[in-house]
């Protein structure tokens, strides 16, 4: 579907700032038998000159992208640890009474909901994914297998469900009709309900050259200013916003109805002031970003070609969705990267989308490469610790942003 007007404010004044080329869905891993049937879609990003919302120009249907979504939260230990903090912090920050209902939109395998259960909450998940929905139910968590929208919110209201907290982590920027999504919130929220959304932080993306946060699932990359405008249109207000390190830099935004008893933190307008100072509402910022992205691409491909010429072996560490954006944009295939190693059973034994690099089990490798291209750079400290022996033995990591760099044992020890 072509995005002809701003998904936030409706303006037609959209500035396209980067074209990443036709790409497949980065979460559809083909096999050798199905790779010929792979579909590709246009892939460009725009910023609205009216409200500052960054958004995708064209996207496939949600059903195509999410019905068999292979991402599994519970195998990602840094995210599991973060969710433990998020559940405790939310309950404490908003003084949520015991036995209150928490609804998690895009609950995946139920990891966050189980953290809320550990804090004496009742829980309900909403997620259209069949693969992870099965995992969620097997773990004993009730999940509604559907997309979140106005109809879903109305249906839950008819059931007289009264959530005290609604969460959407790594989901609120996957939405194609964000106003429909917010109307669903409004249908089921009362004056005491808090909506918690965790979003990749646009300012981190721009300043750290994290272009691989762009992919077809990410219909929007959020900053707080446009979100304040969005929620105000639905008689809601941003109560607080906090920066967290997860996913390379994200923010947790807390939202309530205008009548919510929690006061608006002065940090909200302070955050928006920092966004303005960083140029997030100026199109030249995005044009300069695109120039840096192209330079990063060229530097990375040059490095990989040189390593191949030198007889070095390179594997990819992980096969995340963001990594497939990078591989496809840079045209990095098995000629430069032999394989990708993964722990996700839904990806192992298949090929990376588009570039068709074989994906193998991380735990079953009997040898090591000279270099790992760290596609899971957003959890770099975790992998540095996990691969400490590899680095100590002379192995090296290639980290693609904010600039391409090689990290060896000395780099881990804090040396340049």
N, C-alpha and C positions, 0 to 999 in steps of 0.2 A: 504494500500500500504506500502510495506517495504522500508525503507530509507537505501539504501546501500552505499551511498557516501554523503559527506558533501553538504548540499543544498546551501552553500555559495561558497566555493572554489573548490569543486569537489573531495577533497581528500577521500581516503578510510580508512584513519587512524583515526578511530572513537573510542572513549572510552566510553563504557556504564558505568554510575556511579550510577544509581538508577533504580530499577524496582518497580513500584507502583501496580503491579498486573493487571489482566484483569479487565477492567472497562467499563461501558456503556458511551455513550455520555452524559456528564453532563448537557446538556441543553435539553434533550428529557425526559420530565416528563410524566411517564406512569400513567394510571388510574388503578383501581383495576381490570378492565376487560382486560387491555392490558399488564400488568406487566410480564405475562408469556412469552410474545413475545419479550422481551427486548434483544437487541444484546449487546455483550461485545467485547472489542478489547484489544489486548496487549497494555501495557502502560509502556514504559521505556524511559529514557532520556539519551542522549549522548553528549559528547563534542568533537569537532574536535581538534586533536593534532596539526594540521597544521595552522589553522587560529583562533581557539578559539571560534568558533560558537557553542552555545548550541542548541540542536535540538531534536525533537521527533524521536524515532526509527521507529514507525509504526503509520499510521493514516488512518481513514476512508476517503471516498470521500468528497470533499467540498459540493457537493449537499446534501449529507446525513446530514451534520452538520449544514448548514446555510440556507437551503430553508425555514424552519419554525422556525427560530431563535427567542426565546422568550424574549431576553433582550431588555429592553426599556430604552433609555437614559433619557427621560424627567421626569421620576418618581424618579430619583436619584438626589436629590438636591445638594449634594456636587459636582457632575459632572457638573450639569447645571451651578453652580457658577464658576467652573473652566473653562468651555467653554466660559463664558462671558469674563473672563480674557484672555483666549487664543486668541479669535478673536480680541480684542482690542490690545493686545500685538503684534500680527502678523502684523496688519495694521500699527501700529506705528513703530515697529522695522524695517520693510522693506519698509516703506513709500509707501504703496499701494494706488494708485490713486482711487478716488471715481468712482463707477460704473464699477470697474474691476470685472472679472469673477473669482469666487472661486468654485472649484470642491471639494466635500468631498467624498472620497472613503470609503464605509462602513458607509453611512450617517445615518443609523438607522432611527429614527423618525424625523430627520431633525433639532434636537436641535442646533447643532453647526452652521449649515447653517443659521438658523434664527438669531443667534448672529452676524454672518457676515452681514446679511441684516440690522441689527440694526446699523452697521457701514458703511452703504451706498454701499454695494457690491451687485452685481448680483450673483446668486448661482445656482448650479446644483448638484444633488446627484447621486451617483452610489452605488447600494446595491442590492444583490440578494434576500434579505429576503422578503417574501410575507407579513408576519404579520406586520412588521415595515414599509415596503414600503407603505402599505395602510394608516398607520398613517401619514406618511410623506406627501402623496398626499392630505389627508384630511386637513392637515394644510396649504395647498397651495403651497408646494414646489415640483418642478419638480424632478423626480427621474428616472434614468435608471435602470430597474430591471435586473441587470446582474453582473457577477463577473468582477473585474478589471484585465485586462491582456493586452498583446500586441494588440490583436484584438480590444479590447475596445478603447485603445489609438488611434489606427489607424482610427477607425470609427469616433471618435470625431474630429480628425484632418481633415478628409474628410468633416466634417461639418463646417470647418474653425473656430472652437472654439479655442480661445487663452486665456487660464486661466493664471492669474497672480499669483494665489496661488492654490496649490493642497494640501489637507490635508488627513491624514490617522491616526486617533486616535484610539488606541486599535484595530488596523486592520493589521498593517504591520508585526506583528508576528503571524498572522493567515494564512500565505501564504505557499502553498506547493511548488510552483515554483517561487521562489523570483526573479530569473533573468527574467522570463516572465513578472512579475509584473513591474520590473524596465524598461524593454523595452517598456512597455505601457506608463510609465511616459515619457521616452525619445521621444516617438512618438508625444506627444502633448505639451511638454515643449519647450519654446523658451529660449533665453539667459537671459530673465528677470524673468522667472517663478521661484518661490520658492516652493519646496516640503517640507511640514511640517509633520513629523511623530512623534507621541507620543508613546513611548514604555515602557513597564515594564522594570525597570532597573535591569539587571542581578546582579550587585553588591549588591543592596538592597535585592534581592531574596536570595543570598547566605549568606550574613552577618546576615540577620534577620530570616533565616530559613523559608522562605515563600514558602514551597514546593507546597502549593496548587495553586500557579500560574502555575503549570504544569497541563495541560489537553489537550485533543486531538485537540482542536481548536488552542492551542498555539504550532504550529509546531516548532517555534523558540523562544528563549528568548534572547534578544539582549544586546550586549555591543557595545561600539562605535568603538573599534578597528576593529572588523570584518566588520562592516558596512562601515567604511572608505575604506577598501579593496574592498567591493562589489561595491560601487558607482564608484570608480576609474576605475573598469573594464568597466563601461558604460560611460566613459568620463564625469563623474560628480564628485563633491567634496562636502564634508561636510563643510558648512559655519559656523555653530555655534551649540552648544549643551548646554542645560540648564536643571538643575534638578528641578523637581516639586514633591510635596508631594502626589499627587493623586495616588490612587491604591497602597498605601504602599511604594511609591518611584518609580518615572518614570523619563524619560528624554524626552525632546522635541528637536528633531534634525532637523536642517534646511539644505536643500540640493539644489544645483543649478548646472547647466551645468558649465563646466570649465570656460567658457567665461562670466559667471554671474558677473555683476559689483560689487557685494558685496564682500568685502575681507574676507578671512578666519580668523576667530577669533583665537587668540592664545590659547583660552580655549579648543579648540578641542584636540590639542596634550597634553595639561595639563591633560585633562580628561583621555586620553589613558594612560598616565603615572601613574595615580592613579589606573587604572584598573590593570596595570602590578604589581604595588606595593601590590595590594590586592590579587594577585595570580590567577587572572581570566584566565591566559593562562597556568596554571599548573594543571595537572589532579589530583594531591594530594588534592588540594583545594576542588574538587568535591567529592572525596571519603570521606573526613572529613565531608563535608556537609551531605552526605547520612547517616553517623553515627549519626549526631545530629538529623536528621529527624526521624530515627528509635527510638531514645530515646524520642523524643517529642511524637511520637505515643504511646509508652508504658506508658508515664506519663499521657497522656490525658485519655486513656482507664482505667488506674488504678483509676484516680480521679472519672470518671463517674461511675465506678462500686462501688466505696466506697459511693458515694452520693446515689446511688440506695439502697445500703445496709442500709443506714441511713434513708431511707424513704423520700428522697428529690426528688422534681420534677424538671426535666430539659427540657427546650424547646430550639430549635434552633432559633436564631434571623437571619432571612433571609434564603433563599435557593439559594444562588448564585452558579454559575458554580464551582468556586474555592472551595466552601463548599462541593460540591459533591465529588471532589477529596479527600478531607480530610475524609469525612464520609466513602467512599468506601475503602480507604487505611487502615483506622483504624477499619473497620468493625463495625461502629456505626450505629445501627438500632433503631427501635422504642422501643426495650427493655431498651435502655439507654436514648434515647431522644424521648419524647412522640410525639412531633409535631414540625413543623417549621412554623413560622408566616411570612407572606410576604405581600407586597403591589402590586406585579405584577399579574394582572388579568390572565395572560397566564399560571401561575403556581398554583394559588389557586384552591383547589378542586382536585388536583392531588397528586402524590407521588414523593418523591425525587428519582432520577434515582439510581438504584442499591440497595439501602438500604431501600427504600419504606417507608420512614417516611411521614406521612400525612402532607400536606401543607394547612394551613388555613389562612384566612384573618387576618392581623395584627389588623385591625380596628374593628373587630367584636368579639374580645376576652372579656369575662365577668369575667375572673379570671386571675391570674398571677402565674407563677411558682416560685420556690425558686431560680432557676438559669437560665440564658440564656447562651447557648453556642453561642458565637458571631462569626458566619461564615462570616459575613460582617465586619471583623476586620479592613479592609482597610479604613473604615469610622467610626472608633471607637469614635473619638471626637463628631461626629454628633449624634451617638446613646447614648452616655453618656448624652448629653444635652437633647435629646428626652425622655430618660428614667430616668431623674433626680428623679422624684417622686418614681419610682420603687426602685431605689438604696437607696434613703433616708428612705424608709420603710423597709429596710433590705434585699432587693433583691440583687443578685450578678451576675456579668458577668464572664464567663469563656473565657479567651482570649488564643488562641492556639499557638501564636508565639510572639516573637522569642523563648520564653520558655513558657510552660503552666503556667498560673497564674490566680488567682481569684481576681477580682476587685470589691470592694464594695464601699459604700459611702465614707469611709475614704480614700480609694485609689483615688477616684475621686477628693477629696480635696487635693491631693498631698502627702498623708501620705503613708508610706510603710506598 
